Amino acid sequence: MNDMNMISLDPKEVNTSEFHSYLVGAVAPRPIAFASTLDKEGKPNLSPFSFFNIFSAKPPIAVFSPSRSGRSGATKNTHDNLKEVPEVVINVVNFDLVQQASLSSTEYPKGVNEFVKAGLTPIPSVLIKPFRVKESPVQMECKVNQVIELGSAGGAGNLVICEIVMMHINESVLDEHRKIDPQKINLVGRMGANYYCRASGNAVFEVEKPLVKIGIGVDSIPAAIRLSKVLSGNNLGQLGNVEKLPELFEINEYKKAHLEGFFRKFAGTREILENQLHLKAKELLDKGNVTDAWKVLLAV
């Protein structure tokens, strides 16, 4: 991307709501913490927050931020409740739940029960006082360790650092290995403005993590391949994630079995042949077949 086409924003010189719109548009999709709390009188509150993620597995720590109102600077009911009763259930939001979760974000007066307003079912927690959302496929009971208030102006965040003390998972979202299946859980993520995204179907894909093996790196890819006009940056990342290149005999065997037609058709026109082979390799890479893609690319 050409720097001449970039805009640069100094947050001290941009209206808060405008800068917020750029932040939530750029840092997305964001998971949603559907937070259930109680005030000191035992009245429930339920509200979604997309400034949220997990940050540790042992101890299991989740952090979310009920920011101050951008208009008035007032703190959210969730934030106030956590000061009175430092416990929260973080319920995840899937596609079946997203409209009701959004409805619960309405700025109802303190004391209004969002479970009732959103038509959701409160069920008791095991270790803490706030209720779980029955309709949510995963519910995490949490004790609040700390609330870090980042400011007093409108839009300022309040980091709620909480420890997960009990996790509940609906068996309907598990696969045959008893792991959460992304297609079954069908989560949604928050984007900018009114937009959400659905984390299932074609939106879900795998990227092999370079944890056990050490990839050769993009810098080790031959220049004729690295500078290809066909292969994308993602494709180069896939190619650079292999530990070693295929052996010459493997390349020749693959060439004999699958590429003879290319070499006959484009004999004498090396540039066109390379382009066609790169197109073939890209097709294989897009299907996740990195090994055969390398054999194609090295067959020239």
Secondary structure, DSSP 8 states (H G I E B T S, - for coil): --GGG-----TTTS-HHHHHHHHHHHS-SB--EEEEEE-TT--EEEEEESSEEEEEETTEEEEE-----TTT----HHHHHHHHS-EEEEE--BGGGHHHHHHHTS---TT--HHHHHT--EE--SSSSS-EETTSSEEEEEEEEEEEE--SSTT--EEEEEEEEEEEE-GGGB-TTSSB-HHHH-EEEE-STT-EEEESGGG-------SSS----GGGS-HHHHT-SSS-HHHHHHHTT-SS---HHHHHHHIIIIIHHHHHHTTT-HHHHHHHHHHHHHHHHHTT-HHHHHHHHT--
